[in-house]
Amino acid sequence: MIDHRRRLLSRAALTAEGRITVQRAPDRAWPGDHSRLCALENDGHLLFLGEQPGALPGSASAAWRLTTRGRAALRDA
Protein backbone atom coordinates (compact mmCIF):
# COMPACT_ATOMS: atom_id res chain seq x y z
CA MET A 1 0.00 0.00 0.00
CA ILE A 2 1.32 3.45 -0.89
CA ASP A 3 2.42 5.38 2.20
CA HIS A 4 -0.04 8.28 1.81
CA ARG A 5 -2.92 5.80 1.52
CA ARG A 6 -1.88 4.11 4.76
CA ARG A 7 -1.46 7.52 6.42
CA LEU A 8 -4.95 8.68 5.44
CA LEU A 9 -6.65 5.40 6.32
CA SER A 10 -4.84 5.36 9.67
CA ARG A 11 -5.93 8.92 10.35
CA ALA A 12 -9.57 7.98 9.69
CA ALA A 13 -9.28 4.83 11.81
CA LEU A 14 -8.15 6.86 14.83
CA THR A 15 -11.52 8.61 15.12
CA ALA A 16 -14.52 7.02 16.84
CA GLU A 17 -16.66 7.22 13.68
CA GLY A 18 -13.85 6.47 11.22
CA ARG A 19 -14.23 9.91 9.64
CA ILE A 20 -11.69 12.08 7.91
CA THR A 21 -12.21 15.64 6.65
CA VAL A 22 -10.23 18.16 4.64
CA GLN A 23 -10.77 21.89 4.39
CA ARG A 24 -10.95 23.87 1.15
CA ALA A 25 -9.32 27.28 1.30
CA PRO A 26 -11.28 30.45 0.49
CA ASP A 27 -9.40 30.61 -2.84
CA ARG A 28 -11.24 27.34 -3.69
CA ALA A 29 -8.05 25.24 -3.64
CA TRP A 30 -8.29 21.78 -2.07
CA PRO A 31 -5.23 20.37 -0.33
CA GLY A 32 -3.36 17.52 -2.03
CA ASP A 33 -4.97 14.96 0.26
CA HIS A 34 -8.38 15.69 -1.32
CA SER A 35 -7.45 13.88 -4.53
CA ARG A 36 -5.91 11.03 -2.53
CA LEU A 37 -9.11 10.67 -0.50
CA CYS A 38 -11.13 10.62 -3.74
CA ALA A 39 -8.89 7.81 -5.01
CA LEU A 40 -9.47 5.87 -1.79
CA GLU A 41 -13.20 6.41 -2.28
CA ASN A 42 -12.97 5.03 -5.82
CA ASP A 43 -11.18 1.95 -4.45
CA GLY A 44 -14.00 1.38 -1.94
CA HIS A 45 -11.85 2.16 1.11
CA LEU A 46 -13.78 5.33 1.99
CA LEU A 47 -17.39 6.45 1.63
CA PHE A 48 -17.93 10.09 0.66
CA LEU A 49 -20.27 11.81 3.13
CA GLY A 50 -20.50 15.18 1.39
CA GLU A 51 -19.35 18.77 1.53
CA GLN A 52 -20.30 21.53 3.94
CA PRO A 53 -19.82 25.25 3.34
CA GLY A 54 -17.17 26.88 5.48
CA ALA A 55 -17.26 30.03 7.54
CA LEU A 56 -15.45 32.10 4.90
CA PRO A 57 -16.79 32.70 1.38
CA GLY A 58 -15.45 30.01 -0.93
CA SER A 59 -14.27 27.75 1.89
CA ALA A 60 -15.73 24.31 2.52
CA SER A 61 -14.99 20.96 4.11
CA ALA A 62 -15.39 17.48 2.64
CA ALA A 63 -15.83 14.35 4.73
CA TRP A 64 -15.38 10.62 4.19
CA ARG A 65 -15.95 7.57 6.40
CA LEU A 66 -13.76 4.48 6.52
CA THR A 67 -15.46 1.39 5.08
CA THR A 68 -15.06 -2.24 6.12
CA ARG A 69 -12.91 -2.74 3.04
CA GLY A 70 -10.72 0.20 4.09
CA ARG A 71 -10.27 -1.23 7.60
CA ALA A 72 -9.29 -4.59 6.08
CA ALA A 73 -6.78 -2.94 3.73
CA LEU A 74 -5.23 -1.08 6.64
CA ARG A 75 -5.06 -4.23 8.77
CA ASP A 76 -3.45 -6.20 5.90
CA ALA A 77 -0.89 -3.49 5.10
MIZAFI-630248 format. One record per residue: residue in three letters; x, y, z of N, C-alpha, C in turn. Coordinates in nm, 2 decimals. Layout:
<recs>
+-----+--------+--------+--------+--------+--------+--------+--------+--------+--------+
: res :   n_px :   n_py :   n_pz :  ca_px :  ca_py :  ca_pz :   c_px :   c_py :   c_pz :
+-----+--------+--------+--------+--------+--------+--------+--------+--------+--------+
: ALA :      X :      Y :      Z :      X :      Y :      Z :      X :      Y :      Z :
...
+-----+--------+--------+--------+--------+--------+--------+--------+--------+--------+
</recs>
This chain:
<recs>
+-----+--------+--------+--------+--------+--------+--------+--------+--------+--------+
: res :   n_px :   n_py :   n_pz :  ca_px :  ca_py :  ca_pz :   c_px :   c_py :   c_pz :
+-----+--------+--------+--------+--------+--------+--------+--------+--------+--------+
: MET :   0.09 :  -0.12 :   0.00 :   0.00 :   0.00 :   0.00 :   0.09 :   0.12 :   0.00 :
: ILE :   0.06 :   0.22 :  -0.08 :   0.13 :   0.34 :  -0.09 :   0.12 :   0.42 :   0.05 :
: ASP :   0.23 :   0.48 :   0.09 :   0.24 :   0.54 :   0.22 :   0.13 :   0.64 :   0.25 :
: HIS :   0.10 :   0.73 :   0.15 :   0.00 :   0.83 :   0.18 :  -0.14 :   0.76 :   0.20 :
: ARG :  -0.17 :   0.65 :   0.13 :  -0.29 :   0.58 :   0.15 :  -0.30 :   0.53 :   0.29 :
: ARG :  -0.19 :   0.46 :   0.34 :  -0.19 :   0.41 :   0.48 :  -0.20 :   0.52 :   0.58 :
: ARG :  -0.14 :   0.64 :   0.55 :  -0.15 :   0.75 :   0.64 :  -0.29 :   0.80 :   0.65 :
: LEU :  -0.36 :   0.82 :   0.54 :  -0.50 :   0.87 :   0.54 :  -0.59 :   0.77 :   0.61 :
: LEU :  -0.58 :   0.64 :   0.57 :  -0.67 :   0.54 :   0.63 :  -0.64 :   0.53 :   0.78 :
: SER :  -0.52 :   0.54 :   0.82 :  -0.48 :   0.54 :   0.97 :  -0.54 :   0.66 :   1.04 :
: ARG :  -0.54 :   0.77 :   0.98 :  -0.59 :   0.89 :   1.04 :  -0.74 :   0.88 :   1.05 :
: ALA :  -0.81 :   0.82 :   0.96 :  -0.96 :   0.80 :   0.97 :  -0.99 :   0.69 :   1.08 :
: ALA :  -0.90 :   0.59 :   1.08 :  -0.93 :   0.48 :   1.18 :  -0.91 :   0.53 :   1.33 :
: LEU :  -0.84 :   0.64 :   1.35 :  -0.82 :   0.69 :   1.48 :  -0.94 :   0.75 :   1.54 :
: THR :  -1.03 :   0.79 :   1.46 :  -1.15 :   0.86 :   1.51 :  -1.26 :   0.76 :   1.55 :
: ALA :  -1.35 :   0.79 :   1.64 :  -1.45 :   0.70 :   1.68 :  -1.54 :   0.66 :   1.57 :
: GLU :  -1.57 :   0.75 :   1.48 :  -1.67 :   0.72 :   1.37 :  -1.59 :   0.68 :   1.24 :
: GLY :  -1.46 :   0.68 :   1.24 :  -1.39 :   0.65 :   1.12 :  -1.39 :   0.75 :   1.02 :
: ARG :  -1.41 :   0.88 :   1.06 :  -1.42 :   0.99 :   0.96 :  -1.29 :   1.07 :   0.94 :
: ILE :  -1.28 :   1.12 :   0.82 :  -1.17 :   1.21 :   0.79 :  -1.22 :   1.32 :   0.71 :
: THR :  -1.18 :   1.45 :   0.74 :  -1.22 :   1.56 :   0.66 :  -1.10 :   1.64 :   0.62 :
: VAL :  -1.12 :   1.72 :   0.51 :  -1.02 :   1.82 :   0.46 :  -1.10 :   1.95 :   0.44 :
: GLN :  -1.02 :   2.06 :   0.45 :  -1.08 :   2.19 :   0.44 :  -1.03 :   2.25 :   0.31 :
: ARG :  -1.13 :   2.31 :   0.24 :  -1.09 :   2.39 :   0.12 :  -1.07 :   2.53 :   0.15 :
: ALA :  -0.97 :   2.59 :   0.10 :  -0.93 :   2.73 :   0.13 :  -1.03 :   2.82 :   0.06 :
: PRO :  -1.04 :   2.95 :   0.11 :  -1.13 :   3.05 :   0.05 :  -1.10 :   3.07 :  -0.10 :
: ASP :  -0.97 :   3.04 :  -0.14 :  -0.94 :   3.06 :  -0.28 :  -0.99 :   2.94 :  -0.37 :
: ARG :  -1.06 :   2.85 :  -0.31 :  -1.12 :   2.73 :  -0.37 :  -1.02 :   2.62 :  -0.40 :
: ALA :  -0.91 :   2.63 :  -0.34 :  -0.81 :   2.52 :  -0.36 :  -0.82 :   2.42 :  -0.26 :
: TRP :  -0.83 :   2.29 :  -0.30 :  -0.83 :   2.18 :  -0.21 :  -0.69 :   2.14 :  -0.18 :
: PRO :  -0.66 :   2.09 :  -0.06 :  -0.52 :   2.04 :  -0.03 :  -0.50 :   1.91 :  -0.11 :
: GLY :  -0.37 :   1.87 :  -0.13 :  -0.34 :   1.75 :  -0.20 :  -0.40 :   1.62 :  -0.16 :
: ASP :  -0.43 :   1.62 :  -0.03 :  -0.50 :   1.50 :   0.03 :  -0.64 :   1.48 :  -0.03 :
: HIS :  -0.70 :   1.58 :  -0.08 :  -0.84 :   1.57 :  -0.13 :  -0.84 :   1.47 :  -0.25 :
: SER :  -0.75 :   1.48 :  -0.34 :  -0.75 :   1.39 :  -0.45 :  -0.71 :   1.25 :  -0.41 :
: ARG :  -0.63 :   1.23 :  -0.31 :  -0.59 :   1.10 :  -0.25 :  -0.71 :   1.04 :  -0.19 :
: LEU :  -0.79 :   1.12 :  -0.11 :  -0.91 :   1.07 :  -0.05 :  -1.01 :   1.02 :  -0.16 :
: CYS :  -1.02 :   1.10 :  -0.26 :  -1.11 :   1.06 :  -0.37 :  -1.07 :   0.93 :  -0.43 :
: ALA :  -0.94 :   0.91 :  -0.45 :  -0.89 :   0.78 :  -0.50 :  -0.92 :   0.67 :  -0.41 :
: LEU :  -0.91 :   0.69 :  -0.28 :  -0.95 :   0.59 :  -0.18 :  -1.10 :   0.56 :  -0.18 :
: GLU :  -1.17 :   0.66 :  -0.21 :  -1.32 :   0.64 :  -0.23 :  -1.35 :   0.55 :  -0.35 :
: ASN :  -1.28 :   0.58 :  -0.46 :  -1.30 :   0.50 :  -0.58 :  -1.26 :   0.36 :  -0.56 :
: ASP :  -1.16 :   0.33 :  -0.47 :  -1.12 :   0.19 :  -0.45 :  -1.21 :   0.12 :  -0.35 :
: GLY :  -1.31 :   0.20 :  -0.29 :  -1.40 :   0.14 :  -0.19 :  -1.35 :   0.14 :  -0.05 :
: HIS :  -1.24 :   0.21 :  -0.02 :  -1.18 :   0.22 :   0.11 :  -1.25 :   0.32 :   0.20 :
: LEU :  -1.31 :   0.42 :   0.13 :  -1.38 :   0.53 :   0.20 :  -1.51 :   0.55 :   0.13 :
: LEU :  -1.61 :   0.61 :   0.21 :  -1.74 :   0.65 :   0.16 :  -1.75 :   0.80 :   0.17 :
: PHE :  -1.78 :   0.86 :   0.06 :  -1.79 :   1.01 :   0.07 :  -1.92 :   1.05 :   0.14 :
: LEU :  -1.91 :   1.14 :   0.24 :  -2.03 :   1.18 :   0.31 :  -2.08 :   1.31 :   0.27 :
: GLY :  -2.00 :   1.39 :   0.19 :  -2.05 :   1.52 :   0.14 :  -1.96 :   1.64 :   0.18 :
: GLU :  -2.00 :   1.75 :   0.13 :  -1.93 :   1.88 :   0.15 :  -2.02 :   1.97 :   0.23 :
: GLN :  -1.96 :   2.05 :   0.32 :  -2.03 :   2.15 :   0.39 :  -1.96 :   2.29 :   0.37 :
: PRO :  -2.04 :   2.39 :   0.35 :  -1.98 :   2.52 :   0.33 :  -1.90 :   2.57 :   0.46 :
: GLY :  -1.80 :   2.64 :   0.44 :  -1.72 :   2.69 :   0.55 :  -1.76 :   2.82 :   0.60 :
: ALA :  -1.69 :   2.87 :   0.70 :  -1.73 :   3.00 :   0.75 :  -1.69 :   3.12 :   0.66 :
: LEU :  -1.59 :   3.10 :   0.58 :  -1.54 :   3.21 :   0.49 :  -1.60 :   3.18 :   0.35 :
: PRO :  -1.63 :   3.29 :   0.28 :  -1.68 :   3.27 :   0.14 :  -1.58 :   3.19 :   0.06 :
: GLY :  -1.63 :   3.09 :  -0.01 :  -1.55 :   3.00 :  -0.09 :  -1.48 :   2.88 :  -0.02 :
: SER :  -1.49 :   2.89 :   0.11 :  -1.43 :   2.78 :   0.19 :  -1.53 :   2.67 :   0.21 :
: ALA :  -1.48 :   2.55 :   0.23 :  -1.57 :   2.43 :   0.25 :  -1.49 :   2.32 :   0.32 :
: SER :  -1.56 :   2.22 :   0.36 :  -1.50 :   2.10 :   0.41 :  -1.57 :   1.98 :   0.34 :
: ALA :  -1.49 :   1.87 :   0.32 :  -1.54 :   1.75 :   0.26 :  -1.51 :   1.64 :   0.36 :
: ALA :  -1.60 :   1.54 :   0.37 :  -1.58 :   1.43 :   0.47 :  -1.60 :   1.30 :   0.41 :
: TRP :  -1.53 :   1.20 :   0.46 :  -1.54 :   1.06 :   0.42 :  -1.54 :   0.98 :   0.54 :
: ARG :  -1.59 :   0.85 :   0.53 :  -1.60 :   0.76 :   0.64 :  -1.53 :   0.63 :   0.59 :
: LEU :  -1.45 :   0.57 :   0.68 :  -1.38 :   0.45 :   0.65 :  -1.48 :   0.33 :   0.64 :
: THR :  -1.46 :   0.25 :   0.53 :  -1.55 :   0.14 :   0.51 :  -1.48 :   0.01 :   0.57 :
: THR :  -1.56 :  -0.10 :   0.57 :  -1.51 :  -0.22 :   0.61 :  -1.39 :  -0.27 :   0.53 :
: ARG :  -1.40 :  -0.24 :   0.40 :  -1.29 :  -0.27 :   0.30 :  -1.17 :  -0.19 :   0.34 :
: GLY :  -1.19 :  -0.06 :   0.37 :  -1.07 :   0.02 :   0.41 :  -1.00 :  -0.03 :   0.54 :
: ARG :  -1.08 :  -0.07 :   0.64 :  -1.03 :  -0.12 :   0.76 :  -0.95 :  -0.25 :   0.73 :
: ALA :  -1.00 :  -0.33 :   0.64 :  -0.93 :  -0.46 :   0.61 :  -0.80 :  -0.43 :   0.54 :
: ALA :  -0.80 :  -0.33 :   0.45 :  -0.68 :  -0.29 :   0.37 :  -0.57 :  -0.24 :   0.47 :
: LEU :  -0.62 :  -0.16 :   0.57 :  -0.52 :  -0.11 :   0.66 :  -0.47 :  -0.22 :   0.75 :
: ARG :  -0.55 :  -0.31 :   0.79 :  -0.51 :  -0.42 :   0.88 :  -0.41 :  -0.51 :   0.80 :
: ASP :  -0.43 :  -0.53 :   0.67 :  -0.35 :  -0.62 :   0.59 :  -0.22 :  -0.55 :   0.54 :
: ALA :  -0.21 :  -0.42 :   0.56 :  -0.09 :  -0.35 :   0.51 :   0.03 :  -0.37 :   0.60 :
+-----+--------+--------+--------+--------+--------+--------+--------+--------+--------+
</recs>
